[in-house]
Amino acid sequence: MSSSASRTPVHDLRFFLTVPHGCSYLPGQQATTLFLDPKQAPASGVYDALSLLGFRRSGRHLYRPHCDGCQACRSVRIPVAQFTPNRTQRKILRRNAEITTRIVPARFEPSHYALYARYIRERHSDGDMYPPSQEQYRTFLTLDEPYAHFMEMYWESTLIGVAAFDRLEHGLSAIYTFFGVDEALDKRSLGTLAILRLIALCQEEGLGHLYLGYWIEECRKMRYKQAFSPLEVLDGRRWRPLIV
C-alpha cells in the first residue's frame, strides 16, 4: 500500500484508555479498553498493522482490551488454508446450499436495520445493545470506507442475514452477524454459515486468515469459535495454535 497512513509507524499513533467499566463477558469483572485516537481515522494501512496486534473495529474506533490483572480476552483467527469443515459444519453447508450471498458496501439500508432491530430485541434483550436504535446501529456497523463491507444472505429473494466484515491486506475481519429469528431459520445455523462463507471468501481471494475477534475460555457465548479448527491465538506479538 502506498497511502501515507500505511507508512505511519504504530509507535507514532496516539492511544487512550477508557475508565474501568463493567465487563460485558465476565460477571463481576471490571474492564478497560485501549483505543486509537478518534481523530486518527482507521485508514487501511493503520488498521492492517493494528489488527495483527489484536485490535478490532467498532464503527470508526479501533480498540482492544487492556485490563489490569486480566488476560481473559484473547484475539483469535482461522488460518483458512488449513481449515477443513467438521461433520456438523458440512451438514450446515449442505442444508444451506440454496442460500445466496451478495457483498455490498457497509452503508445504511432500511432492510438491514429492520433485521438487526428484530435480532437485538429477540436475541439480546439482556445485552448492552438493547434497545436497538438507528443511531446506535449506524455508529456500530456502517462505515464509508473501502475496506468495510456487508455480506447479505438471501433465501430465494428474502434477506435473512447480514454479516459485517472488513477486508484487510492479510485477511478478512468478521465484525458482527445478525439474522432472522424464526423457527425455520433457527435450524439453518446462520451464524455458523456466515463464518463458513467468509472462510470461503478468504480462500477465493487468496487471503490467509479470518479474524474472529476475541475469545474468552470461560464465556459460554464465545465457545462456538472453538469449533473452527485450527484456531490461532495472539500470544504477546506472536500468533500460535490455540490448544484448549
N, C-alpha and C positions, 0 to 999 in steps of 0.2 A: 504494500500500500504506500502511496506517495503523499497522503494528506499530512498536514502539519500535526494533526492530533496523533497520528500513528507514530510520529517520531518523538512524542512527548515522553521523557523518562518517567516511570512510575514515581520515583522519589521526588519529582518536581511537582507532583499533584498535591492539592490540599484536601485533607480529610477532617471530618468532625465526628464526635461521639454523641450519641443521644444520652439523656439522663436515664438511669435504670428504670425499667418498667416491667410489668408482669409478663412472664414468658407465655407465649401462645401455645407452647407444646408440652411443657413440663409444669404441672401444677405446683404452686408454692415457690417457684424459682423466679429470680429477677434476671432480666436480660438487658444487654447494652448493645447498640448497633453502631458499627463504623460505616460512614457513608462518604462518598465523594462530594466535594463542594458542589452544591446545586448550580452554581454559576458556571461550572465546567460541564457543558452538555456531554452526555455519554456518546461521543463520536466513536466510530467503529474501531479505530486503532487503539484508543484507550480501553475501550470495552474488551477487545480481544485480549489485551495484556492482563487486565484485572480479572477476567474470567478464569485465567489459569491460576490465579491466586485465591480463588474461591468466592469471588464477588458475583452477585446476582443483580438483576434489574427489576425494579418495580416502578412503572411509569418512567419518569425521567431520572430516577435515582439509582445509582449503583451502590450496593451495600453488602456487608457481611457481618455475621455475629462477632462480637468482641466482648465476651462476658468474663468477668473476674472469677477465677476458680471453677469454670465450667467449660469443657470442650465437647459437650454432647452433640452439637450441630457439626456435622461433617459433610463436606462437599463430595458428591459422587457423580460419576459419569460412566457411560457404557462405551467400551471400545467396540465399535459396530462391526469391524471386520471379524471379530472373534465371537460375535453373538450368534447363537442358534436358538430359535424359539423352543420352549419346552412343550410337553404334551398339551397342557392347558392352553398355552398361547397359540399353538397350531389349531386347536379347536375354535378359538376365538377368531382367528383369521378366516377359517373356512365358513364359520357361521355368518361372517360379515363380508363375504366376498362381493356382494352386490352394493356395499356402501362405497360411494364415490367421494373423492375429495377435490378441493379446489384451493389453491394458495392465493391469498389476496393481501393487500396492504393492511396494516393494523390501524384501520380507521373506524370511526363510529358508524355503525349501521343499526337502525332500529330493530331489525330481526335478531341481531346478535344480542343486543341488550335485553330484549324480551326473554330470550332463552336463559341468559345469565341471571336475570332477576328471579325467574322462577326457580332456577337451580339453587341460588342462595337461600331463598325463602324455604324451600322444601328439604334441602340437604344440610344447610349450615346456619340454621336459625339460632344456634348457640355460639356462633363464632363472631369474630370482630368485624366481619364484612356485612353483618346483618344490622339493620335492614339495608337492602341494596338501594342505590340511587344512581342516577345518570352521572352525576359529578364524580362519585367515587369510582364508578366503572371507567369513565374516561381517564381519570388520573392514574388508575391502576394498569389498564391494559392497552389503551390506544396510544399510539406514538407515531408521528410523522417523520420517521427515519427510514432510510432504505433497507436497513437490516431487520426491521420489525414486521412480522407477518402474522396472519391468522390462517390456519388450516381449517376450512369449512368441511364438515362431514354431512353428506346427504343420503337419505334413504328414499329412493325414487326422486321426487322433486322436493322433498321436505327437509329443511335444515334440522338436523338432530344433534349437532355438536360443533364446538369450535375449540381449537387448540391454539393458544397464543405461543409463538416461538420466535427466537431471534436467530438469524444466520450469521455466524461468526466465521472468521478466517479458518479456524481449525475444527469447526463442528457446528451443531445446532444446539441451542439452549431452550429447553422446554420451560415456559413461564407459568402457564395455567391452562387448565382444560375445564370446560363446562358443557353440559349436555342435557338432553331431555330426561325426565324423571318419571315416566310412566312404567307400568309393569312390563310391557313389551320391550321397551328399550333397556330396562334393568338387566334383562337376560343377555344383552349384547356386550356387556362389559366395555362400554365405550371409552372409559379412562385408559384401560389397558390397550384397546385398539389404537387410540391416538398415539401412544408411545411406540407401538409396533409400526405404525405408518411413518412416524418421524424417524425411526431407525432405518426403515427402507429408504426414506428420502436422503438421509445421510449417505447411505451406501450408493444410491444412484448418483449423487453429486460428488462422490469421492472424498467426503469429509470423514475425519477419523473418529469423532466422538459425539454422543448425545449427552448433554449435561442435564441432570435431573434435579439440580438444586441441592438441598440439604437433607441429610438422613440422620435420624436420631434412633438409636437402637431401642431405647425404652418407649418410644412413641408408637402406639398401635397404628395410627393413621399413616405412618410412613413405611410400614413393613412391606407394602406392595412393591417397593423399589428393589427389595432383595430378590424378587422373582426374575429380575432381568440380569442374567449371568452370562459372562463375567461382569463384575462391577468394580470400578476403581474408586479409591477414596484418596482425598488430598491429605497427605501427612506432612505437615510443615509446608515445604515448597515442592514436594515430590508426590506424584501420583503413583499409587501402588495397588495391587489387587486387594479387594476387601475380603477378609476372612471372618465370618461370623461364628 
